Amino acid sequence: MALSVPEISVVVPVYNEEDNLRVLAEEIAGVMARAKRSWEAVFVDDGSTDGSLAILRDLAERFPEIRYISLDANSGQSAAFAAGFREAAAGVIVTMDADLQNDPADIPAMLDRCGRDGVTMVVGWRAKRKDTWTKRLASRFGNAVRNRISRETIRDTGCSLKVMPRELLLRLPVFNGAHRFYPTLMRLEGAVIAEVAVNHRPRRAGVSKYGIWDRARKTALDLLAVRWLQSRHIAYRIKERSP
C-alpha cells in the first residue's frame, strides 16, 4: 500500500543539539496533533560531533512521522536546509532551529495565515527576543542594512521559523548563507509574503553556533551577491504552449 503524503514537512537542521532534540520532537508532535494536520519532521544532522545523531535514530524509531538524514561533514545551515528540502515529501515546508528558541506552538497560526489573501510565504519575527543585548543590537543593525541594500521590508530575517512552498524553494540558488535571504529570493520567484509575530525563548542547553562579527562579515558578502541576483533576475510567464 502506498504511503500517504503529509501536508506539512518540518525541516530542522541539527548541529550538536543533543540536549534539545527530544524536547523539540515531543513539542512538534504535540502541536501538530492538536492542529490535526498530517505531518513529518525531517531532521538534518549537519555533521554533529556529540550524541545528536544517536538521538535522531531513536526518535525516528519512536515517531513514525520523524525522519532524519545525516551529512558526512559539517556543511553549514544553508546546506542542511537545502538537503532537507530535497528530502521532504510535503508541498508545504516549515523551517525552524533545533535549539528550542523557536516555539513550535507558533506553527498552526503561521500555516493558517499561509494561503489567505494570496500569501504563499509566512515569515516569523521575534517580537520579544530572549538574546543578549549585543545580539539584539547586531540583529537590528543587520536587518536595517540588509533591507536597505536588498530593498526589502522584512523585520527579522534571522528568524528561522518560516512557512514556504517546497516548489518555489527548490528553484532557489543554493549557496552558503542563502537561508538568511529566503524572503528576498522567494519574492523573486513570485512569493507573496506575510510576517507574523512569534514567541522567542531563551536557549536552555547547548551553545550558539554563530559569532556576531564573523556572521556580519560573511553576510555582507552574501548581501552583495543577492543584490546582484536581484538586478539580473529573469522573470517570464508562458502565454501559450502547443497541445
N, CA, C and O of each residue as an XYZ file, in Angstrom:
972
protein
N       0.845     -1.196      0.000
C       0.000      0.000      0.000
C       0.880      1.245      0.000
O       1.845      1.328      0.760
N       0.548      2.205     -0.846
C       1.340      3.420     -0.947
C       1.165      4.280      0.302
O       0.065      4.381      0.846
N       2.247      4.892      0.746
C       2.201      5.754      1.906
C       1.576      7.088      1.519
O       1.829      7.600      0.429
N       0.764      7.649      2.404
C       0.149      8.942      2.128
C       1.183     10.050      2.276
O       2.091      9.959      3.103
N       1.037     11.096      1.469
C       1.961     12.223      1.511
C       1.479     13.204      2.581
O       0.311     13.593      2.561
N       2.329     13.609      3.500
C       1.902     14.539      4.546
C       1.617     15.929      3.983
O       2.112     16.302      2.919
N       0.808     16.683      4.722
C       0.538     18.065      4.329
C       1.733     18.972      4.591
O       2.020     19.886      3.818
N       2.430     18.700      5.702
C       3.468     19.599      6.192
C       4.761     18.827      6.421
O       4.745     17.734      6.987
N       5.874     19.393      5.982
C       7.194     18.868      6.342
C       7.915     19.929      7.168
O       8.142     21.046      6.703
N       8.270     19.566      8.395
C       9.053     20.458      9.258
C      10.526     20.094      9.067
O      10.928     18.968      9.360
N      11.324     21.032      8.582
C      12.734     20.768      8.296
C      13.591     21.458      9.355
O      13.493     22.668      9.558
N      14.436     20.668     10.029
C      15.206     21.169     11.171
C      16.682     20.804     11.019
O      17.032     19.633     11.164
N      17.558     21.772     10.732
C      18.994     21.479     10.754
C      19.464     21.246     12.187
O      18.978     21.881     13.123
N      20.407     20.334     12.344
C      20.899     19.973     13.687
C      22.416     19.965     13.682
O      23.042     19.281     12.872
N      22.996     20.724     14.584
C      24.441     20.647     14.779
C      24.722     20.728     16.279
O      24.630     21.793     16.889
N      25.066     19.582     16.854
C      25.418     19.484     18.273
C      24.312     20.047     19.179
O      24.534     20.985     19.945
N      23.137     19.462     19.073
C      21.993     19.881     19.887
C      21.400     18.696     20.652
O      20.180     18.585     20.780
N      22.260     17.814     21.159
C      21.796     16.573     21.782
C      20.852     16.803     22.966
O      19.973     15.980     23.216
N      21.019     17.896     23.689
C      20.204     18.134     24.873
C      18.839     18.736     24.550
O      17.998     18.863     25.440
N      18.607     19.106     23.298
C      17.364     19.778     22.924
C      16.443     18.944     22.037
O      15.257     19.253     21.924
N      16.967     17.897     21.410
C      16.222     17.214     20.350
C      14.993     16.468     20.851
O      13.946     16.516     20.204
N      15.088     15.785     21.976
C      13.933     15.016     22.457
C      12.780     15.954     22.831
O      11.621     15.679     22.518
N      13.103     17.047     23.492
C      12.063     18.012     23.860
C      11.429     18.601     22.607
O      10.207     18.724     22.527
N      12.249     18.965     21.635
C      11.732     19.560     20.407
C      10.818     18.590     19.666
O       9.754     18.985     19.189
N      11.219     17.333     19.566
C      10.392     16.331     18.883
C       9.042     16.175     19.564
O       8.011     16.107     18.896
N       9.046     16.118     20.882
C       7.787     15.999     21.634
C       6.907     17.220     21.407
O       5.694     17.090     21.243
N       7.503     18.392     21.396
C       6.737     19.624     21.186
C       6.103     19.659     19.795
O       4.923     19.979     19.653
N       6.891     19.327     18.774
C       6.364     19.332     17.406
C       5.215     18.339     17.283
O       4.168     18.661     16.720
N       5.409     17.130     17.810
C       4.372     16.098     17.725
C       3.091     16.553     18.421
O       1.996     16.345     17.898
N       3.218     17.165     19.584
C       2.043     17.625     20.308
C       1.306     18.729     19.580
O       0.078     18.711     19.500
N       2.045     19.690     19.050
C       1.430     20.810     18.328
C       0.707     20.330     17.075
O      -0.419     20.751     16.811
N       1.344     19.454     16.302
C       0.739     19.001     15.055
C      -0.461     18.102     15.318
O      -1.403     18.083     14.525
N      -0.440     17.359     16.415
C      -1.607     16.530     16.769
C      -2.802     17.412     17.103
O      -3.925     17.135     16.682
N      -2.553     18.477     17.865
C      -3.650     19.383     18.219
C      -4.158     20.148     17.003
O      -5.341     20.478     16.917
N      -3.253     20.429     16.060
C      -3.648     21.152     14.846
C      -4.367     20.249     13.849
O      -4.970     20.729     12.889
N      -4.301     18.938     14.083
C      -4.947     17.954     13.214
C      -4.483     18.085     11.771
O      -5.282     18.086     10.835
N      -3.171     18.194     11.621
C      -2.536     18.243     10.306
C      -1.673     16.998     10.126
O      -1.024     16.544     11.069
N      -1.668     16.451      8.920
C      -0.739     15.354      8.655
C       0.651     15.972      8.434
O       0.784     16.988      7.752
N       1.659     15.360      9.004
C       2.965     15.996      9.023
C       4.086     14.968      9.061
O       3.883     13.781      9.316
N       5.262     15.482      8.795
C       6.505     14.761      9.031
C       7.522     15.791      9.500
O       7.375     16.986      9.240
N       8.539     15.327     10.181
C       9.673     16.180     10.528
C      10.926     15.553      9.937
O      11.199     14.371     10.149
N      11.680     16.345      9.201
C      12.940     15.890      8.622
C      14.066     16.622      9.340
O      14.286     17.815      9.129
N      14.777     15.883     10.194
C      15.924     16.442     10.894
C      17.175     16.189     10.046
O      17.388     15.081      9.554
N      17.982     17.212      9.886
C      19.204     17.098      9.075
C      20.403     17.259      9.994
O      20.740     18.370     10.404
N      21.042     16.147     10.314
C      22.240     16.204     11.143
C      23.401     16.728     10.305
O      23.815     16.096      9.333
N      23.918     17.884     10.691
C      24.949     18.560      9.905
C      26.339     18.256     10.459
O      27.082     19.156     10.850
N      26.669     16.966     10.481
C      27.998     16.564     10.931
C      28.231     16.770     12.414
O      29.332     17.144     12.817
N      27.214     16.533     13.236
C      27.362     16.723     14.684
C      28.459     15.831     15.256
O      28.682     14.714     14.791
N      29.139     16.354     16.280
C      30.201     15.584     16.933
C      29.784     15.126     18.326
O      30.570     14.493     19.030
N      28.549     15.441     18.732
C      28.054     14.982     20.029
C      27.114     13.792     19.793
O      27.286     13.068     18.813
N      26.151     13.581     20.644
C      25.256     12.440     20.503
C      23.989     12.723     19.717
O      23.028     11.959     19.811
N      23.961     13.807     18.941
C      22.736     14.182     18.224
C      22.258     13.091     17.274
O      21.064     12.792     17.236
N      23.153     12.500     16.518
C      22.746     11.503     15.531
C      22.131     10.279     16.202
O      21.129      9.751     15.718
N      22.707      9.826     17.294
C      22.146      8.676     18.014
C      20.735      8.990     18.513
O      19.858      8.127     18.482
N      20.522     10.199     18.961
C      19.185     10.590     19.431
C      18.213     10.637     18.265
O      17.064     10.219     18.409
N      18.644     11.136     17.114
C      17.773     11.171     15.940
C      17.383      9.761     15.499
O      16.248      9.537     15.079
N      18.304      8.821     15.589
C      17.967      7.425     15.260
C      16.864      6.918     16.184
O      15.922      6.260     15.743
N      16.992      7.230     17.459
C      15.993      6.793     18.432
C      14.644      7.469     18.176
O      13.604      6.814     18.245
N      14.654      8.748     17.885
C      13.406      9.467     17.622
C      12.703      8.923     16.382
O      11.476      8.828     16.352
N      13.483      8.564     15.358
C      12.893      8.018     14.131
C      12.232      6.663     14.391
O      11.281      6.295     13.701
N      12.729      5.924     15.378
C      12.098      4.660     15.745
C      10.830      4.886     16.575
O       9.866      4.131     16.455
N      10.834      5.909     17.401
C       9.693      6.176     18.285
C       8.533      6.860     17.560
O       7.369      6.570     17.835
N       8.853      7.761     16.641
C       7.822      8.548     15.971
C       7.778      8.173     14.490
O       8.770      8.378     13.790
N       6.676      7.636     13.992
C       6.598      7.300     12.563
C       6.681      8.533     11.668
O       6.997      8.416     10.484
N       6.403      9.711     12.220
C       6.433     10.937     11.414
C       7.834     11.539     11.305
O       8.053     12.455     10.511
N       8.774     11.037     12.088
C      10.103     11.645     12.117
C      11.077     10.853     11.260
O      11.204      9.635     11.387
N      11.759     11.578     10.386
C      12.846     11.012      9.587
C      14.102     11.860      9.803
O      14.030     12.980     10.308
N      15.236     11.314      9.417
C      16.462     12.100      9.510
C      17.388     11.729      8.363
O      17.316     10.639      7.796
N      18.247     12.661      8.048
C      19.397     12.371      7.184
C      20.615     12.936      7.896
O      20.497     13.875      8.684
N      21.766     12.377      7.628
C      22.988     12.824      8.268
C      24.027     13.152      7.202
O      24.382     12.299      6.388
N      24.505     14.374      7.212
C      25.538     14.787      6.266
C      26.893     14.275      6.755
O      27.131     14.159      7.957
N      27.767     13.974      5.810
C      29.032     13.347      6.203
C      30.039     14.327      6.806
O      31.068     13.912      7.338
N      29.744     15.620      6.724
C      30.610     16.626      7.336
C      29.779     17.872      7.599
O      28.744     18.086      6.967
N      30.235     18.679      8.523
C      29.530     19.927      8.812
C      29.600     20.837      7.595
O      30.682     21.241      7.168
N      28.428     21.157      7.039
C      28.375     21.900      5.777
C      27.693     23.245      5.901
O      27.649     24.000      4.930
N      27.160     23.565      7.067
C      26.523     24.856      7.274
C      25.011     24.775      7.178
O      24.454     23.839      6.605
N      24.359     25.782      7.752
C      22.907     25.753      7.866
C      22.217     25.810      6.512
O      21.196     25.153      6.310
N      22.759     26.585      5.586
C      22.124     26.661      4.265
C      22.148     25.312      3.557
O      21.162     24.917      2.935
N      23.269     24.606      3.651
C      23.373     23.285      3.032
C      22.412     22.303      3.704
O      21.774     21.491      3.033
N      22.314     22.382      5.033
C      21.414     21.482      5.754
C      19.960     21.738      5.366
O      19.197     20.793      5.162
N      19.575     22.998      5.264
C      18.215     23.314      4.823
C      17.975     22.776      3.413
O      16.959     22.129      3.160
N      18.900     23.040      2.501
C      18.730     22.597      1.112
C      18.579     21.084      1.028
O      17.741     20.582      0.279
N      19.394     20.353      1.799
C      19.284     18.888      1.814
C      17.929     18.459      2.362
O      17.321     17.515      1.859
N      17.458     19.154      3.394
C      16.164     18.826      3.973
C      15.010     19.096      3.024
O      14.046     18.330      2.991
N      15.091     20.179      2.247
C      14.034     20.497      1.286
C      13.922     19.403      0.224
O      12.822     19.046     -0.198
N      15.049     18.886     -0.194
C      15.030     17.826     -1.209
C      14.513     16.511     -0.627
O      13.918     15.703     -1.340
N      14.735     16.308      0.636
C      14.302     15.073      1.292
C      12.818     15.114      1.663
O      12.170     14.072      1.761
N      12.288     16.313      1.868
C      10.907     16.481      2.346
C       9.900     15.973      1.328
O      10.141     16.018      0.121
N       8.771     15.489      1.828
C       7.738     14.919      0.964
C       6.566     15.868      0.738
O       5.885     15.776     -0.284
N       6.323     16.777      1.677
C       5.136     17.629      1.617
C       5.336     18.818      0.683
O       6.463     19.186      0.351
N       4.227     19.406      0.271
C       4.284     20.592     -0.573
C       4.502     21.863      0.208
O       4.869     22.890     -0.363
N       4.276     21.808      1.537
C       4.468     22.969      2.403
C       5.585     22.661      3.388
O       5.561     21.641      4.078
N       6.566     23.559      3.444
C       7.728     23.378      4.305
C       7.665     24.367      5.457
O       7.408     25.554      5.258
N       7.904     23.866      6.665
C       8.111     24.723      7.832
C       9.569     24.568      8.244
O      10.050     23.449      8.419
N      10.276     25.691      8.402
C      11.663     25.623      8.853
C      11.763     26.158     10.275
O      11.042     27.078     10.662
N      12.668     25.568     11.041
C      12.914     26.050     12.393
C      14.267     25.551     12.873
O      14.838     24.617     12.310
N      14.772     26.193     13.931
C      16.038     25.788     14.524
C      15.824     24.647     15.515
O      14.702     24.383     15.947
N      16.915     23.979     15.865
C      16.851     22.849     16.797
C      17.162     23.239     18.231
O      17.171     22.382     19.115
N      17.419     24.530     18.480
C      17.894     24.940     19.803
C      16.784     25.281     20.792
O      17.064     25.743     21.898
N      15.522     25.060     20.406
C      14.341     25.307     21.236
C      14.010     26.785     21.402
O      13.085     27.123     22.141
N      14.739     27.669     20.737
C      14.389     29.086     20.838
C      13.168     29.404     19.973
O      12.364     30.257     20.347
N      13.012     28.739     18.830
C      11.758     28.811     18.086
C      10.716     27.966     18.810
O      11.038     26.905     19.345
N       9.478     28.430     18.830
C       8.408     27.730     19.539
C       7.482     27.041     18.535
O       6.818     27.723     17.754
N       7.423     25.708     18.536
C       6.517     25.009     17.618
C       5.052     25.417     17.760
O       4.267     25.247     16.826
N       4.680     25.954     18.923
C       3.295     26.377     19.127
C       2.867     27.476     18.167
O       1.671     27.701     17.979
N       3.836     28.167     17.553
C       3.515     29.220     16.587
C       3.171     28.667     15.204
O       2.633     29.393     14.368
N       3.469     27.412     14.959
C       3.308     26.858     13.608
C       1.860     26.890     13.116
O       1.636     27.320     11.985
N       0.863     26.459     13.899
C      -0.503     26.446     13.365
C      -0.989     27.802     12.865
O      -1.604     27.877     11.801
N      -0.726     28.882     13.612
C      -1.156     30.213     13.182
C      -0.458     30.626     11.893
O      -1.062     31.279     11.042
N       0.794     30.254     11.745
C       1.527     30.585     10.520
C       0.966     29.801      9.333
O       0.848     30.335      8.230
N       0.624     28.534      9.567
C       0.021     27.733      8.498
C      -1.335     28.305      8.094
O      -1.678     28.325      6.912
N      -2.107     28.770      9.084
C      -3.411     29.352      8.785
C      -3.269     30.643      7.971
O      -4.101     30.937      7.112
N      -2.223     31.399      8.246
C      -2.013     32.658      7.502
C      -1.604     32.381      6.066
O      -1.959     33.137      5.162
N      -0.866     31.311      5.851
C      -0.416     30.961      4.502
C      -1.625     30.529      3.668
O      -2.394     29.667      4.092
N      -1.793     31.119      2.495
C      -2.920     30.787      1.633
C      -4.048     31.791      1.695
O      -4.891     31.835      0.798
N      -4.076     32.608      2.752
C      -5.099     33.659      2.840
C      -4.586     34.935      2.191
O      -3.417     35.291      2.342
N      -5.470     35.625      1.463
C      -5.125     36.890      0.795
C      -3.959     36.722     -0.176
O      -3.180     37.650     -0.392
N      -3.850     35.530     -0.756
C      -2.803     35.299     -1.739
C      -1.432     35.047     -1.166
O      -0.469     34.923     -1.923
N      -1.305     34.967      0.168
C       0.005     34.783      0.801
C       0.522     33.375      0.536
O      -0.195     32.393      0.725
N       1.768     33.289      0.097
C       2.377     31.986     -0.170
C       3.576     31.695      0.739
O       4.076     30.571      0.768
N       4.032     32.705      1.478
C       5.162     32.513      2.396
C       4.903     33.322      3.657
O       4.510     34.487      3.586
N       5.124     32.700      4.811
C       4.940     33.382      6.082
C       6.260     33.375      6.840
O       6.884     32.329      7.017
N       6.674     34.545      7.280
C       7.949     34.721      7.970
C       7.690     35.135      9.414
O       6.948     36.085      9.664
N       8.291     34.437     10.355
C       8.154     34.819     11.751
C       9.068     35.978     12.101
O      10.167     36.093     11.560
N       8.615     36.837     13.007
C       9.521     37.843     13.562
C       9.414     37.816     15.069
O       8.322     37.810     15.638
N      10.582     37.800     15.705
C      10.677     37.613     17.150
C      10.387     38.943     17.849
O      11.270     39.789     17.991
N       9.140     39.110     18.281
C       8.711     40.382     18.853
C       9.451     40.695     20.157
O       9.780     41.851     20.422
N       9.710     39.668     20.968
C      10.427     39.851     22.232
C      11.561     38.844     22.289
O      11.398     37.733     22.792
N      12.707     39.245     21.767
C      13.834     38.325     21.680
C      14.456     38.061     23.036
O      14.627     38.965     23.854
N      14.793     36.789     23.255
C      15.415     36.362     24.502
C      16.907     36.115     24.283
O      17.427     35.046     24.601
N      17.579     37.120     23.735
C      19.015     37.039     23.477
C      19.723     38.150     24.244
O      19.081     39.017     24.836
N      21.041     38.114     24.226
C      21.818     39.175     24.858
C      21.591     40.491     24.114
O      21.193     40.491     22.949
N      21.843     41.594     24.784
C      21.622     42.901     24.156
C      22.548     43.083     22.957
O      22.190     43.756     21.990
N      23.743     42.482     23.020
C      24.662     42.623     21.880
C      24.113     41.927     20.645
O      24.234     42.440     19.533
N      23.503     40.746     20.840
C      22.908     40.044     19.706
C      21.706     40.804     19.155
O      21.516     40.889     17.942
N      20.899     41.354     20.057
C      19.731     42.101     19.608
C      20.135     43.342     18.829
O      19.536     43.660     17.802
N      21.155     44.046     19.319
C      21.618     45.250     18.637
C      22.221     44.912     17.282
O      21.960     45.595     16.292
N      23.032     43.851     17.241
C      23.647     43.448     15.976
C      22.587     43.018     14.969
O      22.700     43.311     13.779
N      21.553     42.320     15.449
C      20.482     41.876     14.567
C      19.700     43.065     14.014
O      19.366     43.097     12.830
N      19.410     44.044     14.876
C      18.662     45.215     14.428
C      19.447     45.980     13.359
O      18.891     46.405     12.346
N      20.732     46.144     13.602
C      21.581     46.835     12.622
C      21.663     46.041     11.328
O      21.543     46.600     10.238
N      21.870     44.719     11.455
C      21.978     43.869     10.272
C      20.720     43.866      9.436
O      20.788     43.915      8.208
N      19.559     43.808     10.093
C      18.295     43.836      9.366
C      18.126     45.148      8.607
O      17.658     45.153      7.468
N      18.508     46.263      9.238
C      18.371     47.569      8.595
C      19.247     47.662      7.348
O      18.798     48.124      6.299
N      20.493     47.221      7.470
C      21.410     47.277      6.318
C      20.948     46.335      5.218
O      20.951     46.693      4.040
N      20.550     45.122      5.612
C      20.109     44.129      4.635
C      18.880     44.630      3.866
O      18.807     44.496      2.644
N      17.936     45.194      4.579
C      16.735     45.695      3.925
C      17.035     46.879      3.011
O      16.470     46.996      1.923
N      17.923     47.747      3.463
C      18.253     48.920      2.643
C      18.882     48.512      1.317
O      18.502     49.025      0.264
N      19.828     47.603      1.361
C      20.542     47.224      0.142
C      19.703     46.310     -0.743
O      19.741     46.428     -1.968
N      18.946     45.401     -0.134
C      18.150     44.461     -0.932
C      16.743     44.983     -1.219
O      15.934     44.290     -1.835
N      16.453     46.216     -0.769
C      15.142     46.846     -1.000
C      14.013     45.997     -0.418
O      12.972     45.798     -1.043
N      14.249     45.508      0.783
C      13.285     44.670      1.462
C      12.658     45.406      2.651
O      13.070     46.510      3.009
N      11.667     44.773      3.239
C      10.995     45.341      4.416
C      10.838     44.309      5.533
O      10.099     44.546      6.489
N      11.520     43.172      5.426
C      11.384     42.094      6.407
C      11.987     42.530      7.746
O      13.133     42.977      7.798
N      11.215     42.400      8.819
C      11.649     42.890     10.121
C      12.717     42.014     10.766
O      13.569     42.511     11.503
N      12.673     40.711     10.489
C      13.544     39.794     11.234
C      13.994     38.665     10.309
O      13.443     37.564     10.347
N      14.984     38.941      9.491
C      15.432     37.923      8.531
C      16.142     36.766      9.225
O      16.292     35.690      8.646
N      16.582     36.986     10.478
C      17.308     35.939     11.188
C      16.428     34.904     11.857
O      16.936     33.916     12.387
N      15.119     35.107     11.845
C      14.218     34.126     12.464
C      14.045     32.936     11.531
O      13.594     33.096     10.396
N      14.394     31.761     11.993
C      14.325     30.562     11.148
C      12.917     30.028     10.971
O      12.675     29.216     10.077
N      11.977     30.470     11.810
C      10.614     29.942     11.741
C       9.888     30.564     10.545
O       9.507     31.734     10.565
N       9.709     29.748      9.507
C       9.103     30.209      8.264
C       8.218     29.105      7.679
O       8.423     27.922      7.950
N       7.240     29.506      6.879
C       6.402     28.571      6.131
C       6.543     28.925      4.655
O       6.340     30.075      4.266
N       6.894     27.924      3.828
C       7.196     28.191      2.425
C       6.742     27.041      1.535
O       6.714     25.895      1.985
N       6.387     27.320      0.286
C       6.049     26.234     -0.636
C       7.323     25.545     -1.143
O       8.257     26.205     -1.597
N       7.346     24.236     -1.062
C       8.530     23.487     -1.485
C       8.842     23.722     -2.957
O      10.011     23.793     -3.336
N       7.812     23.843     -3.790
C       8.014     24.031     -5.225
C       8.895     25.246     -5.502
O       9.797     25.184     -6.338
N       8.636     26.349     -4.802
C       9.444     27.550     -5.011
C      10.828     27.422     -4.373
O      11.820     27.899     -4.925
N      10.886     26.775     -3.210
C      12.182     26.600     -2.544
C      13.187     25.870     -3.422
O      14.372     26.204     -3.434
N      12.708     24.875     -4.155
C      13.619     24.083     -4.983
C      14.138     24.853     -6.188
O      15.057     24.397     -6.869
N      13.559     26.015     -6.454
C      14.062     26.850     -7.551
C      15.186     27.786     -7.113
O      15.872     28.368     -7.954
N      15.375     27.932     -5.811
C      16.313     28.935     -5.322
C      17.758     28.520     -5.549
O      18.074     27.330     -5.537
N      18.643     29.502     -5.757
C      20.074     29.180     -5.811
C      20.541     28.694     -4.448
O      20.054     29.157     -3.417
N      21.475     27.771     -4.445
C      21.997     27.201     -3.202
C      23.419     27.711     -2.996
O      24.298     27.464     -3.822
N      23.641     28.417     -1.902
C      24.982     28.907     -1.566
C      25.049     29.116     -0.060
O      24.018     29.254      0.599
N      26.257     29.138      0.483
C      26.415     29.365      1.913
C      25.835     30.729      2.282
O      26.196     31.751      1.700
N      24.928     30.723      3.263
C      24.293     31.964      3.678
C      22.953     32.226      3.021
O      22.301     33.220      3.340
N      22.524     31.360      2.109
C      21.266     31.587      1.390
C      20.073     31.642      2.334
O      19.108     32.357      2.065
N      20.123     30.890      3.445
C      18.962     30.834      4.340
C      18.630     32.191      4.945
O      17.494     32.414      5.362
N      19.601     33.103      5.002
C      19.340     34.431      5.551
C      18.574     35.319      4.581
O      18.104     36.396      4.949
N      18.451     34.862      3.345
C      17.817     35.686      2.318
C      16.613     35.002      1.681
O      16.193     35.383      0.588
N      16.056     33.997      2.352
C      14.926     33.285      1.755
C      13.766     34.204      1.355
O      13.218     34.019      0.269
N      13.363     35.183      2.173
C      12.257     36.038      1.729
C      12.564     36.773      0.416
O      11.722     36.830     -0.480
N      13.755     37.323      0.313
C      14.127     38.050     -0.908
C      14.204     37.119     -2.105
O      13.699     37.448     -3.179
N      14.822     35.973     -1.935
C      14.954     35.017     -3.033
C      13.591     34.442     -3.424
O      13.321     34.234     -4.606
N      12.736     34.187     -2.434
C      11.410     33.660     -2.733
C      10.551     34.703     -3.444
O       9.737     34.358     -4.301
N      10.728     35.964     -3.095
C       9.969     37.023     -3.750
C      10.320     37.094     -5.239
O       9.463     37.382     -6.074
N      11.584     36.828     -5.559
C      11.981     36.794     -6.969
C      11.238     35.702     -7.737
O      11.022     35.815     -8.943
N      10.851     34.642     -7.022
C      10.135     33.534     -7.651
C       8.615     33.712     -7.586
O       7.858     32.806     -7.933
N       8.183     34.885     -7.140
C       6.756     35.181     -7.151
C       6.031     35.005     -5.835
O       4.806     35.114     -5.797
N       6.742     34.738     -4.759
C       6.088     34.544     -3.462
C       5.462     35.839     -2.955
O       6.022     36.922     -3.126
N       4.302     35.713     -2.335
C       3.658     36.816     -1.627
C       3.867     36.563     -0.139
O       3.482     35.511      0.372
N       4.474     37.522      0.560
C       4.985     37.284      1.908
C       4.185     38.032      2.964
O       3.823     39.196      2.787
N       3.918     37.340      4.063
C       3.322     37.956      5.249
C       4.222     37.669      6.437
O       4.895     36.639      6.481
N       4.233     38.585      7.403
C       5.016     38.410      8.627
C       4.080     38.202      9.818
O       3.023     38.826      9.910
N       4.481     37.325     10.713
C       3.684     37.008     11.900
C       4.594     37.074     13.126
O       5.685     36.502     13.130
N       4.142     37.773     14.161
C       4.914     37.815     15.411
C       4.922     36.431     16.054
O       3.884     35.777     16.159
N       6.107     35.992     16.484
C       6.238     34.664     17.083
C       6.960     34.761     18.415
O       7.646     35.740     18.706
N       6.786     33.721     19.210
C       7.450     33.621     20.502
C       8.934     33.325     20.296
O       9.320     32.668     19.329
N       9.752     33.815     21.215
C      11.180     33.502     21.195
C      11.601     33.148     22.606
O      11.287     33.862     23.558
N      12.313     32.041     22.733
C      12.639     31.517     24.052
C      14.143     31.549     24.288
O      14.921     31.440     23.340
N      14.557     31.696     25.537
C      15.996     31.652     25.820
C      16.544     30.253     25.566
O      15.837     29.259     25.730
N      17.797     30.189     25.170
C      18.439     28.888     24.963
C      18.579     28.178     26.295
O      19.117     28.736     27.252
N      18.085     26.926     26.355
C      18.124     26.137     27.580
C      19.373     25.289     27.701
O      19.855     25.051     28.808
N      19.901     24.833     26.588
C      21.066     23.946     26.617
C      21.865     24.151     25.344
O      21.355     24.688     24.361
N      23.118     23.722     25.364
C      23.963     23.883     24.195
C      24.481     25.311     24.074
O      24.224     26.156     24.931
N      25.213     25.559     23.001
C      25.809     26.880     22.793
C      25.484     27.369     21.387
O      25.273     26.577     20.469
N      25.449     28.682     21.242
C      25.198     29.282     19.932
C      26.335     28.924     18.976
O      27.495     28.829     19.376
N      25.983     28.729     17.718
C      26.982     28.345     16.722
C      27.506     29.539     15.920
O      28.297     29.363     14.993
N      27.071     30.750     16.273
C      27.432     31.924     15.485
C      28.146     32.957     16.332
O      27.763     33.213     17.474
N      29.196     33.555     15.760
C      29.814     34.737     16.330
C      29.280     35.960     15.600
O      29.067     35.920     14.389
N      29.066     37.041     16.328
C      28.436     38.226     15.736
C      29.259     38.787     14.584
O      28.720     39.029     13.504
N      30.552     38.998     14.795
C      31.355     39.669     13.770
C      31.663     38.749     12.602
O      31.716     39.190     11.454
N      31.865     37.482     12.891
C      32.106     36.530     11.803
C      30.895     36.451     10.891
O      31.038     36.434      9.668
N      29.704     36.404     11.473
C      28.498     36.340     10.668
C      28.286     37.639      9.885
O      27.841     37.607      8.737
N      28.604     38.787     10.508
C      28.423     40.071      9.831
C      29.294     40.155      8.583
O      28.846     40.641      7.544
N      30.526     39.687      8.679
C      31.428     39.745      7.527
C      30.917     38.879      6.383
O      30.894     39.308      5.229
N      30.508     37.653      6.713
C      30.023     36.750      5.674
C      28.716     37.254      5.062
O      28.510     37.160      3.852
N      27.837     37.789      5.911
C      26.553     38.265      5.418
C      26.721     39.447      4.489
O      25.960     39.590      3.532
N      27.705     40.302      4.750
C      27.955     41.454      3.880
C      28.290     40.997      2.461
O      27.802     41.571      1.488
N      29.117     39.972      2.347
C      29.458     39.449      1.022
C      28.243     38.805      0.362
O      28.009     38.984     -0.833
N      27.471     38.054      1.149
C      26.269     37.423      0.610
C      25.266     38.470      0.134
O      24.601     38.286     -0.885
N      25.165     39.564      0.875
C      24.210     40.610      0.524
C      24.518     41.211     -0.846
O      23.608     41.478     -1.630
N      25.779     41.418     -1.124
C      26.156     41.938     -2.440
C      25.793     40.938     -3.537
O      25.346     41.325     -4.616
N      25.988     39.657     -3.255
C      25.635     38.633     -4.244
C      24.131     38.606     -4.494
O      23.690     38.478     -5.636
N      23.345     38.726     -3.425
C      21.888     38.715     -3.575
C      21.419     39.950     -4.324
O      20.510     39.872     -5.151
N      22.035     41.085     -4.039
C      21.660     42.306     -4.773
C      21.952     42.132     -6.257
O      21.188     42.602     -7.100
N      23.055     41.458     -6.583
C      23.374     41.183     -7.994
C      22.323     40.262     -8.609
O      21.888     40.475     -9.740
N      21.921     39.239     -7.860
C      20.888     38.330     -8.357
C      19.593     39.082     -8.635
O      18.923     38.827     -9.635
N      19.244     40.009     -7.750
C      18.035     40.801     -7.975
C      18.130     41.599     -9.279
O      17.172     41.672    -10.049
N      19.292     42.187     -9.507
C      19.448     43.047    -10.685
C      19.481     42.254    -11.984
O      19.203     42.802    -13.050
N      19.818     40.967    -11.906
C      19.972     40.157    -13.120
C      18.896     39.084    -13.235
O      18.970     38.221    -14.110
N      17.896     39.133    -12.355
C      16.875     38.094    -12.333
C      16.044     38.093    -13.619
O      15.656     39.147    -14.122
N      15.782     36.906    -14.135
C      14.952     36.733    -15.331
C      13.576     36.253    -14.899
O      13.451     35.245    -14.203
N      12.546     36.977    -15.312
C      11.173     36.595    -14.987
C      10.359     36.524    -16.272
O      10.396     37.449    -17.083
N       9.626     35.436    -16.462
C       8.764     35.310    -17.636
C       7.584     34.415    -17.297
O       7.651     33.608    -16.369
N       6.504     34.561    -18.054
C       5.346     33.692    -17.929
C       4.968     33.198    -19.316
O       4.962     33.959    -20.284
N       4.654     31.915    -19.393
C       4.297     31.328    -20.690
C       2.865     31.717    -21.046
O       1.939     31.507    -20.263
N       2.700     32.277    -22.220
C       1.389     32.685    -22.694
C       0.599     31.506    -23.275
O      -0.610     31.388    -23.073
N       1.307     30.649    -23.995
C       0.629     29.549    -24.680
C       1.642     28.472    -25.001
O       2.819     28.764    -25.211
N       1.196     27.243    -25.041
C       2.084     26.149    -25.470
C       1.296     25.194    -26.356
O       0.070     25.119    -26.275
N       2.001     24.483    -27.185
C       1.348     23.564    -28.119
C       0.719     22.416    -27.370
O       1.187     22.070    -26.285
N      -0.325     21.813    -27.905
C      -1.009     20.666    -27.281
C      -0.047     19.500    -27.117
O      -0.435     18.446    -26.613
